[in-house]
């Protein structure tokens, strides 16, 4: 059975490599009109017959290659890892930044890279709130909140002519104070397993969702912001719930300051090699590399 599995994996890898090479040849196939010379009505039919490629696959390959054909570093990653590896950065990369994004595409998985690109774009569009005037002019978002008539009457009474934003902020402050009063004690010289009481607290704080920025994905990993390998401590203030993609970004050392609350985290262009966590993060990445 193991021999059969190994053969299947070997042939599957060869098929993927062949498909990768075919995708990279499509622009030249188009330029020379090879599909016409061979009597096919379109490049899509040509690619389907000879490479088993779907129309969507052809379109995506041509789109990505059109974006990166003049960016050697990204083309090299595409040849090495496939077009899917550079797809998340194809739109955002420029001639000036292509080397930077090629380095990220080379070392990050697709999901983590997509998440990192999204955070970079979001970060670019967010201006820091420096004073009360800035806060008052922040963009307002319309929430569609549907509640029972009884609850609506109670909320209206609590608002008492004030703004809904002030009332909601009051609720959030109250919730944070309540959580702070229920926070379990830090466990030092601990075993790696997070104590149930601390885990329960983090689940209530996060509601089981990723705590990074505006992410709403279900959490997958409880992450020690100070790295458990460095101090063997379970501190509720230093453990955050993260989805897989955001945890991968964090373990690339690409967070400016992990001591602030996760919704205020900002991503970096490069990791700080002076940070003691850098060595741990590199070990984690080595451990996760496919064997």
C-alpha positions as CSV (number, residue, x, y, z in Angstrom):
1,X,0.0,0.0,0.0
2,X,2.8,2.4,0.8
3,X,4.5,1.8,-2.5
4,X,1.2,2.6,-4.3
5,X,0.9,5.8,-2.3
6,X,4.4,6.9,-3.0
7,X,3.9,6.3,-6.8
8,X,0.7,8.3,-6.7
9,X,2.4,11.2,-4.9
10,X,5.3,11.0,-7.3
11,X,3.1,11.1,-10.4
12,X,0.9,13.8,-8.8
13,X,4.0,16.0,-8.2
14,X,5.1,15.5,-11.8
15,X,1.6,16.4,-13.1
16,X,1.6,19.6,-11.0
17,X,5.1,20.5,-12.3
18,X,4.0,19.9,-15.9
19,X,0.9,22.0,-15.4
20,X,3.0,24.8,-13.9
21,X,5.3,24.8,-16.9
22,X,2.4,24.8,-19.3
23,X,0.8,27.8,-17.5
24,X,4.1,29.8,-17.8
25,X,4.1,29.1,-21.6
26,X,0.6,30.5,-22.3
27,X,1.6,34.1,-23.1
28,X,4.1,32.9,-25.7
29,X,1.4,30.5,-27.0
30,X,-0.9,33.5,-27.3
31,X,1.7,35.8,-28.9
32,X,2.7,33.2,-31.6
33,X,-0.9,32.1,-32.2
34,X,0.1,28.5,-31.8
35,X,-3.5,27.5,-31.0
36,X,-4.6,28.9,-34.4
37,X,-1.8,27.1,-36.3
38,X,-2.9,23.9,-34.8
39,X,-6.5,24.4,-35.9
40,X,-8.2,25.2,-32.5
41,X,-11.0,27.8,-32.2
42,X,-9.5,29.3,-29.1
43,X,-6.5,29.1,-26.7
44,X,-8.9,27.7,-24.1
45,X,-9.7,24.7,-26.2
46,X,-6.1,24.2,-27.1
47,X,-5.1,24.3,-23.3
48,X,-8.0,22.0,-22.4
49,X,-7.1,19.3,-25.0
50,X,-3.3,19.3,-24.5
51,X,-2.9,20.2,-20.8
52,X,-6.4,19.6,-19.2
53,X,-6.6,23.2,-18.2
54,X,-9.9,24.8,-17.5
55,X,-10.9,28.2,-19.0
56,X,-10.7,29.8,-15.5
57,X,-7.2,28.4,-15.0
58,X,-6.1,29.9,-18.4
59,X,-7.6,33.3,-17.6
60,X,-6.0,33.4,-14.2
61,X,-2.6,32.4,-15.6
62,X,-2.7,35.0,-18.3
63,X,-3.8,37.7,-15.9
64,X,-1.1,37.0,-13.3
65,X,1.6,36.7,-16.0
66,X,0.5,40.0,-17.5
67,X,1.1,41.7,-14.1
68,X,4.5,40.2,-13.4
69,X,6.1,39.6,-16.8
70,X,8.3,42.7,-16.3
71,X,9.2,41.8,-12.7
72,X,12.1,39.2,-12.8
73,X,12.0,38.4,-9.1
74,X,8.3,37.5,-9.1
75,X,8.7,35.5,-12.3
76,X,11.5,33.5,-10.7
77,X,9.1,32.7,-7.7
78,X,6.4,31.7,-10.2
79,X,8.7,29.3,-12.0
80,X,9.9,27.9,-8.7
81,X,6.6,27.7,-6.8
82,X,3.9,28.2,-9.4
83,X,1.6,31.1,-10.3
84,X,-0.5,30.5,-7.2
85,X,2.4,31.6,-5.0
86,X,2.5,35.1,-6.5
87,X,-1.2,35.5,-7.2
88,X,-1.8,37.4,-3.9
89,X,0.8,40.1,-4.7
90,X,0.4,40.3,-8.5
91,X,-1.9,43.4,-8.2
92,X,0.0,45.2,-5.4
93,X,3.5,44.7,-6.6
94,X,5.2,47.5,-8.6
95,X,8.5,47.7,-10.3
96,X,10.0,49.3,-7.2
97,X,8.5,46.8,-4.7
98,X,8.6,43.6,-6.7
99,X,11.8,42.3,-5.0
100,X,10.2,42.9,-1.6
101,X,7.0,41.0,-2.5
102,X,8.9,38.3,-4.2
103,X,10.8,37.6,-1.0
104,X,7.5,37.4,0.9
105,X,5.9,35.1,-1.8
106,X,9.0,32.9,-1.6
107,X,8.8,32.3,2.1
108,X,5.1,32.6,3.0
109,X,2.3,30.2,2.3
110,X,-0.5,31.5,0.0
111,X,-3.1,32.0,2.8
112,X,-0.6,33.8,5.1
113,X,0.5,36.0,2.1
114,X,-3.1,36.9,1.2
115,X,-3.7,37.9,4.8
116,X,-0.5,39.9,5.0
117,X,-1.3,41.8,1.8
118,X,-4.8,42.5,3.1
119,X,-3.3,43.9,6.4
120,X,-0.8,46.1,4.5
121,X,-3.6,47.5,2.3
122,X,-5.8,48.1,5.3
123,X,-3.0,49.7,7.3
124,X,-2.2,52.1,4.4
125,X,-5.8,53.3,4.4
126,X,-6.0,53.9,8.2
127,X,-4.9,57.3,9.6
128,X,-3.9,57.4,13.2
129,X,-6.4,59.1,15.6
130,X,-4.3,61.9,17.2
131,X,-7.0,63.9,19.0
132,X,-10.7,64.2,19.8
133,X,-11.3,66.2,16.6
134,X,-9.9,63.3,14.5
135,X,-12.1,60.9,16.4
136,X,-15.2,62.9,15.7
137,X,-14.5,62.9,12.0
138,X,-13.7,59.2,11.7
139,X,-15.7,57.3,9.1
140,X,-19.0,56.1,10.4
141,X,-20.4,52.7,9.5
142,X,-24.1,51.8,9.4
143,X,-24.9,48.7,11.5
144,X,-28.1,46.8,10.7
145,X,-29.1,45.7,14.3
146,X,-32.4,44.1,14.8
147,X,-33.7,43.5,18.3
148,X,-37.0,42.9,20.0
149,X,-39.3,45.7,20.7
150,X,-38.8,45.3,24.5
151,X,-35.0,45.5,24.2
152,X,-35.2,48.5,21.8
153,X,-37.3,50.4,24.4
154,X,-34.8,49.6,27.1
155,X,-31.9,50.7,24.9
156,X,-33.7,53.9,23.9
157,X,-34.2,54.7,27.6
158,X,-30.6,54.0,28.4
159,X,-29.5,56.3,25.5
160,X,-31.6,59.1,27.1
161,X,-31.1,61.5,24.2
162,X,-27.4,60.8,23.8
163,X,-25.7,59.2,20.9
164,X,-25.8,55.4,20.1
165,X,-22.0,55.5,19.7
166,X,-21.6,56.7,23.3
167,X,-23.9,54.0,24.6
168,X,-22.2,51.2,22.7
169,X,-18.8,52.5,23.9
170,X,-20.1,52.5,27.5
171,X,-21.1,48.8,27.0
172,X,-17.7,47.9,25.6
173,X,-15.9,49.6,28.5
174,X,-18.1,47.8,31.0
175,X,-17.4,44.5,29.3
176,X,-13.6,45.1,29.4
177,X,-13.8,46.0,33.1
178,X,-15.9,42.8,33.8
179,X,-13.4,40.7,31.9
180,X,-10.5,42.3,33.8
181,X,-12.1,41.4,37.1
182,X,-12.5,37.8,36.1
183,X,-9.0,37.4,34.6
184,X,-7.3,34.3,36.0
185,X,-3.8,34.5,37.6
186,X,-0.7,34.1,35.5
187,X,0.9,30.6,35.7
188,X,4.7,30.6,35.8
189,X,7.2,27.7,35.3
190,X,4.3,26.1,33.5
191,X,3.9,23.0,31.3
192,X,3.1,23.8,27.6
193,X,-0.6,22.9,27.9
194,X,-2.6,26.1,28.6
195,X,-4.7,25.7,31.9
196,X,-8.4,25.3,31.3
197,X,-9.3,28.4,33.4
198,X,-7.1,30.6,31.2
199,X,-8.3,29.0,28.0
200,X,-11.9,29.6,29.1
201,X,-11.2,33.3,29.8
202,X,-9.6,33.8,26.4
203,X,-12.5,32.1,24.7
204,X,-14.9,34.5,26.5
205,X,-12.8,37.5,25.6
206,X,-12.4,36.6,21.9
207,X,-15.8,34.8,21.6
208,X,-13.9,32.1,19.7
209,X,-12.8,34.5,16.9
210,X,-9.4,35.7,15.7
211,X,-8.4,38.8,17.8
212,X,-6.1,40.2,15.1
213,X,-7.4,43.6,13.8
214,X,-10.8,43.3,12.0
215,X,-10.5,39.6,11.4
216,X,-13.7,37.6,12.0
217,X,-12.5,34.1,11.3
218,X,-12.8,31.4,13.9
219,X,-9.7,31.1,15.9
220,X,-7.4,28.1,15.3
221,X,-4.4,28.7,17.6
222,X,-3.8,30.3,21.0
223,X,-0.6,32.3,20.5
224,X,1.8,33.4,23.3
225,X,2.9,36.9,22.3
226,X,6.0,36.6,24.5
227,X,6.8,33.1,23.2
228,X,6.3,30.3,25.6
229,X,9.7,28.8,24.7
230,X,11.4,31.9,26.2
231,X,9.7,32.1,29.6
232,X,7.4,29.1,30.1
233,X,4.6,31.4,31.3
234,X,0.9,31.4,30.7
235,X,-0.3,35.0,31.1
236,X,-3.9,35.7,30.0
237,X,-2.7,39.2,28.8
238,X,0.0,37.6,26.6
239,X,-2.1,34.8,25.0
240,X,-4.3,35.7,22.0
241,X,-6.7,33.7,19.8
242,X,-5.6,33.8,16.2
243,X,-6.7,32.2,12.9
244,X,-4.1,30.2,11.1
245,X,-3.2,32.8,8.5
246,X,-2.7,35.6,11.1
247,X,-0.7,33.3,13.3
248,X,1.6,32.6,10.4
249,X,2.1,36.3,9.8
250,X,2.9,36.8,13.5
251,X,5.5,34.0,13.5
252,X,7.2,35.6,10.5
253,X,8.1,38.3,13.0
254,X,6.0,40.8,11.0
255,X,4.2,42.5,13.9
256,X,5.5,45.9,15.1
257,X,4.6,45.5,18.8
258,X,2.9,42.5,20.2
259,X,2.5,44.0,23.7
260,X,-0.5,46.1,22.6
261,X,-3.9,44.6,22.1
262,X,-4.2,42.7,18.8
263,X,-6.8,45.0,17.3
264,X,-4.0,47.7,17.3
265,X,-1.3,45.5,15.8
266,X,0.5,46.9,12.7
267,X,2.4,44.8,10.2
268,X,6.1,45.4,9.4
269,X,8.0,45.1,6.1
270,X,10.8,43.1,7.6
271,X,11.2,41.2,10.9
272,X,13.5,42.7,13.6
273,X,16.5,40.4,14.1
274,X,17.3,42.1,17.4
275,X,14.1,40.8,19.0
276,X,14.7,37.7,21.2
277,X,11.5,36.2,19.6
278,X,13.2,36.2,16.2
279,X,15.2,33.0,16.9
280,X,12.1,31.2,18.2
281,X,10.1,32.3,15.1
282,X,12.7,31.0,12.8
283,X,12.7,27.6,14.5
284,X,8.9,27.5,14.2
285,X,9.2,28.2,10.5
286,X,11.8,25.5,10.0
287,X,9.6,23.0,11.9
288,X,6.7,23.8,9.7
289,X,8.5,23.4,6.4
290,X,7.2,20.4,4.5
291,X,9.6,17.5,4.7
